[in-house]
Amino acid sequence: MKIEKNVSSITLIGFLKSVVNCCAQ
């Protein structure tokens, strides 16, 4: 359960970072 939550968090953070990078450009 903890591992799944961590993976979800990493995926969510990565997604947010991608969106921020797109907006920054």
C-alpha positions in Angstrom: 0.0 0.0 0.0 2.7 2.5 1.0 4.7 1.7 -2.2 1.6 2.3 -4.4 1.0 5.6 -2.7 4.6 6.6 -3.2 4.5 5.7 -6.9 1.2 7.7 -7.3 2.9 10.7 -5.6 5.9 10.5 -7.8 3.7 10.2 -10.9 1.6 13.2 -9.8 4.7 15.3 -9.0 6.2 14.4 -12.4 3.0 15.3 -14.1 2.8 18.6 -12.4 6.5 19.3 -13.2 5.8 18.6 -16.9 2.8 21.0 -16.9 4.9 23.7 -15.2 7.7 23.2 -17.7 5.3 23.5 -20.6 3.8 26.7 -19.1 7.2 28.1 -18.4 8.2 27.7 -22.1 
